[in-house]
Amino acid sequence: MGVIEVDRARARGPRLIASRPWADTVLDEAVAALGRGYLEPALPALVATRADPEVRALRVEALAKAAVGLTGGITALLERDRVNPDLWLWLGRTRVEEAWEIKPDVRARAVQADRMRMFHRAMESARAPLLAAAQLLPADPAPWVSLLWVTLGLERPREEKDSLWGEAWSRHPTLYATSVARLVTLSPGWGGTSQEMFDFARAAGATAPDGDPLSALLPLAYFEHVAGERPGRSRSWVSYDVQREISSAAGRWHQSRGARPHPRAVEAHNAFGAAFYLADMRRPARGHLSRTGGRFSVMPWSHLGDPAKEFHKACSRLNVITNG
């Protein structure tokens, strides 16, 4: 699927591919099968990633979101193979995603105590399978990344979050999924501070290997900062100094010609594209959004409203459309 930027096609708008911010045909097929209730194609897609932490973290996250409501089927598969780390990982991460689905709105907690208790029980139920996965495949950082989200949801003490971060980081220091979880953990909206969040994002981007999109943590940090400090004003933060810093971060991310794109490249293009769009920097915004292939990520578009509508609006205003 290619992308074109032409004024005459503006009215058509982009062809959107919801909640699939990746360029991974194997994952596309597995997610599509899960949408029809078929679990079997997902397992080989996950097994094949044991030696590739970046792809593994991406796939288990996507397969878990697609399997919400299907944990009974994963449990049935585990009954036939109790020592399969991929199944334990998938079950645990799916329970994490199921828990987030039932989390009550923070503004309604006073009148949704029962729902909050349900959320805590659901989130806690993810811990045991994730620890089982970690024990069966000790070098795998993916269970520890998922456990970071468990502690975030349960609002566990900072010491516990730091310990899990250390476990994940020690297994793969530049794993994008770990860094995003850490960024959110340090954000003001989740008990951290903007200063430590920005310090982390800047350090991660400055030391990222060639072709690694960790510099995209910086625009994500600005979105998290506004969400935590000035809710409802996510469109008003792009000062000249911020523009300059984000432009510098984008410039540090170089994808080598002919190299395989990083598994999180589409997410990074969404992050930079959204930031440049808000700054009315049309050329770099087009450049990044045109490389998404119409595949938008929830972060950071959810900070602006409905992700699909906001992505569509940005692409339409910038004359970026996909040609399926």
N, C-alpha and C positions, 0 to 999 in steps of 0.2 A: 504494500500500500504506500503510495507516494503522497507527497504534500505539495500543494501549490499555493502561491500568494498572488491573487489577482483581484482587482476591484470588481470586474464584471461578475464574478461568482459570489460576491459577498452575501447576496440574499440567501443563498443555499445554506450557508453556515457549515460548520464542521461535522463530519461523520464521527460521532462519539462512540468510544468503547469504554463503557463504565467499569470502574473498579478493577481494571487490568493494566496497571502501569508497568508493563514489562514487554520485552521482545523475546518471548520464549514459547515456541509453538507447542512443545511438549506440555508445558504448564497450561496453555490455552485449552488443549484437548482434555486434560485431566479435570480442569475446572468445569468445562462444558459437560463432561460425563457426570460430575457430581451434581450439576444442576438438573440432571435427569434421574438422579438417585442412584447412580452406579459408582461404587467406591473403588472397585478393583483397579481401574486405570491409574488411580492416584498413587498407589503404593510403589510401583516401579519408578514413577517420576521422582519419588522421594528417595528411594533406595539408591538411585544412580548418583545422588549428590553427596554421598558420604565423604568424598575427598575434595569437595568444593564448598567451603563454608558460606560464601556469598550466595551461591545459587540455592543451597540448602535452606538458608534462613529465609530467602524470598519465597521459595516454594512452600515451605511448611506454613508460613503466614498466609499465603494465598489459599492453599488447600484447606486450612483451618476455617477461614472465613467462608469458603464455599461449602464446608461440611457442617455448618451450624444447623442443629436439628438432626444430625445424622450420627451422633456419638454412639447410639445403640449399635449401629452397624460396625463402627470401629471397634467397639468392645467385643462384638461377636468375632471379628477377625483375630483379636488378641486371644480369645479363648483357644484358638487353634495354633497360636504361636506366641507363647508367653515371654520369649526372650528376644523379641524383635524390637530393637531400639527405635526404628522408624515409626512403628505403630504406637508405641508409648509416647513418643514425641508428638505425633499427630493428634492423639487423643488429648494430651495435656494442653496443647495449644488451642485445640478446638474448644475445650472447656473455658479457656481464657476468653475466646471470642464470644462464646455463648453468654458468659457472665457480663461482658460489656453491653450485650444486647438488652439486658434487663436492668441495667443500672439506672436508677431514677434520676431525674433532673435535680441538680444540686439545689435549685431554688425550691424544690418541693419535698425535701427530705423530711421536714417536720410532719408532713401528712402522709409520708410513704415509708414509715419505719419498717413495716412488714416487707416491702419490696427491697429495702436496703439490706435487711437480713438475708433475703433470698440471694441478692447479689453477692454478699460476702460468702455465703455457703457455696455458691457456684464457683466463685473465684478460688476459694480454698480447695475445692475438689480437683483443681488442676495441678496442685503441688505434687502429690504422690506420683502420678504418671510421669511428670517432668523429671523428678528425681530418679525414677526408674530408668528413664531414657539416658540420663547423665551417667548413671552407674554402668549401664550396658555399653555405652560408647563414650569413654572418659574424655577423649580429645575433642568432642563435639561441643562447640560453643552455643549451639541453637537452644538446648534446654535452658541454659542459664539466661539467655536473652528473654525467653518466655517467662522465666521466673522473675525477671525484672518487672515485667508488666503485672505479674501477680502481686508483688509487693507494692507497686504503685497503686493498684486498685484497692488493696486492703489498707493503704496508708500506714504501712509498717514504718518502724523507726529508721532514720537515715542510716544508722550503722548497718542495718541489714541490707539496705539498698546498695550501700557502698561495697559490702562484702560480695554481693552477687555480681556487681559491676566488675569487681576484681577477678572473679572466676571467669566471666565471659571474656574480658579483655586479655587475660593471660593466655587464652586459647587462640585468639585471633585479634590482635590489637587494632586492626583497621576495619573490622567488620562494620558495615554500614548500619545494619539492624541494631547492633549493640549501641552504636553512637547515637542513633535517633532515640532509643529508649533512655539513654543517659541524659540527652539533651532535655527531654520532657521531664525527667526526674528532677533536674536542676532548675526547671522553669519556675517563675513566680506563681503560676497557677497551680503548681503541685508541691508547694512548700519550699521551693528553692528561692534563689534570688536571680535577678537579671544579670548581675555582675558575674556570678560564677557560671551561669549559662553561657554568656558571651565569651568569657575566658576559655571555656571548654570548646566552643564552636570554632573560635579563632585558632586555637592551638591545634585542633584536629585538622583543620583545613591547611594550615601552614606546613604540617608534617606529612600530608597525604602523599602516597606513592603516585607516580605518573599514571594518569588515566583513572585515578580513583576519585569519585565525585564527593568526597567528604567536605569539600568547600561549600557544598550546598547546605550544610548545616547552618551557615550564617544567615541566609534569608529565612530559613525555618525558625531560627532563634528570634529574628525580628518579629515574625508573626506571633510566636509564643509570648514574646515580651508585651506586645500590644494586647493580646488576649488576656494576659494576667494583670496588666497594669491599667489598661484603658479599654475595658470591654465595650463593644459597640462602635469603636472608632478605628477599626482595622484598616481603613482606607486613608488614614491621614498621617502616616508616620514616615513617609519617604522623603526626608530632607536631603539636601545636597550632599552632606557628609555621608549619609547612609547610602545614597546612590553610588558615591565614589567607592565606598568600602565593598558594596556588593559587586560592583563592576570589577574591582580588583580580584575578588574571590572567584568570580566567573572566569576571569582570565587565567587563573592558576589551574583551572581544570582543562587539561588537554587530553583529548582522546587520540592516541596514536593512529596514524593512517594505516588501514588494513588490519588493525587489531580488533579482537572481538570486543564489542561494547560491554561495558560494565553492566552486571545484572540490574543495578539500580539507576542506570543512566536516565531512563524515562522519568523516574521520580525526581531526579535532580533537575532535569529540564523543566518539569512542572514548577519546582520551587523557584528557580531563577526566572522563569517566564512570568510567574505570578507577580514576583517582586518588581520586575522591570515594567510590567503592565501597569501596576499601581503608580509607578514613578513616571508614567507617560514616556518611557524610553522605548519608543516603538520598534526601532530596528533590533536591539538585542532581545526584546520581548518576542518579536516575530521569529527571530532565529532559534530561540529555545522552544517556543510552543510548536513551531513547525516540525521539530524533531521528536515530538511526543507521538506522532502518528495518530492523533485523536484519542490517545489513551491518557485519561486524567487520573490523578491520585487524589485521595481524600485530603491529605495534607499537601499544600496549605490552603486549598480552595475552601475547605469547610470554615475557615476563619472569616470568610467573606460572605457566607451564606450557603445555599445549596450547592455542593461541588459541581454537579453537572451543569446547572444554570450559569454559575459563575465562569466556569471554563468556556462554555459555549459563548457567553457574552464577550469574554476577552478575545477569543479567536475571531468572532464576527467583527468586533471593532477594529481588530488589527488586520483584517482581510486574510486570515490564515484559515484555509479549509483543507480537508483531507480528501483525496481522490481515491475512493475505495475500489 
